[in-house]
Amino acid sequence: MHSGADNTDSATEYTQLTADAAIARLSAALRKSETRPSMTECQCCGETIAQARREAVRGVQLCVSCAELEWLRVNGVPRRG
């Protein structure tokens, strides 16, 4: 029979594995983006990407607005209550 401690250990291990996988995906995406040149226009909407953003985010492909929308699409909107 499993105890509450076993369930907690399993949940902790699952959470750690999930976090490790997310970090690995983000690290790979960052390495990939650093090899691309920064775009002057957003790939999504075509708006100009500010020079400061192009200098701060190597390999940037999206303007701030589109990047925020993409983040919400990938990560979901936080739920309340």
C-alpha positions as CSV (number, residue, x, y, z in Angstrom):
1,M,0.0,0.0,0.0
2,H,1.3,3.5,-0.9
3,S,1.5,6.1,1.8
4,G,1.0,9.8,1.4
5,A,4.7,10.3,1.5
6,D,5.1,8.0,-1.5
7,N,2.5,10.1,-3.4
8,T,4.3,13.3,-2.4
9,D,7.7,11.8,-3.6
10,S,6.1,10.8,-6.9
11,A,4.6,14.2,-7.4
12,T,7.8,16.0,-6.6
13,E,9.8,13.7,-9.0
14,Y,7.2,14.4,-11.7
15,T,7.4,18.1,-11.1
16,Q,11.2,18.1,-11.2
17,L,11.2,16.1,-14.5
18,T,8.7,18.4,-16.0
19,A,10.7,21.5,-15.0
20,D,13.9,19.9,-16.3
21,A,12.3,19.2,-19.6
22,A,11.0,22.7,-19.9
23,I,14.4,24.2,-19.1
24,A,16.0,21.9,-21.7
25,R,13.4,23.1,-24.4
26,L,14.0,26.7,-23.5
27,S,17.8,26.3,-23.6
28,A,17.6,24.7,-27.0
29,A,15.3,27.4,-28.3
30,L,17.6,30.1,-26.9
31,R,20.7,28.5,-28.6
32,K,18.9,28.3,-31.9
33,S,17.6,31.9,-31.7
34,E,21.1,33.2,-30.9
35,T,22.4,31.9,-34.3
36,R,19.7,33.7,-36.3
37,P,20.1,37.4,-37.1
38,S,17.6,39.7,-35.5
39,M,14.7,40.7,-37.7
40,T,13.9,44.4,-38.4
41,E,10.2,43.5,-38.9
42,C,8.0,41.2,-36.9
43,Q,7.5,37.8,-38.6
44,C,3.9,37.8,-37.4
45,C,2.5,41.3,-37.9
46,G,5.1,43.0,-40.0
47,E,5.6,45.9,-37.6
48,T,9.1,47.3,-37.1
49,I,11.0,45.8,-34.2
50,A,12.7,48.5,-32.1
51,Q,16.4,48.7,-32.3
52,A,16.8,48.4,-28.6
53,R,14.8,45.1,-28.7
54,R,16.9,43.8,-31.6
55,E,20.1,44.6,-29.6
56,A,18.7,43.2,-26.3
57,V,17.2,39.9,-27.7
58,R,19.6,38.2,-30.1
59,G,17.8,36.5,-33.0
60,V,14.5,38.3,-32.1
61,Q,11.8,37.4,-34.6
62,L,8.7,39.0,-33.0
63,C,7.7,42.4,-31.8
64,V,6.9,42.7,-28.1
65,S,3.1,42.5,-28.7
66,C,3.3,39.4,-30.8
67,A,5.9,37.8,-28.4
68,E,3.5,38.3,-25.5
69,L,0.6,36.7,-27.5
70,E,2.9,33.8,-28.5
71,W,3.9,33.3,-24.8
72,L,0.2,33.2,-23.8
73,R,-0.6,30.8,-26.6
74,V,2.2,28.4,-25.5
75,N,1.8,28.8,-21.7
76,G,-1.8,29.6,-21.3
77,V,-3.5,32.4,-19.4
78,P,-3.1,32.1,-15.6
79,R,-6.4,31.0,-14.0
80,R,-7.9,32.9,-11.1
81,G,-9.2,31.4,-7.9
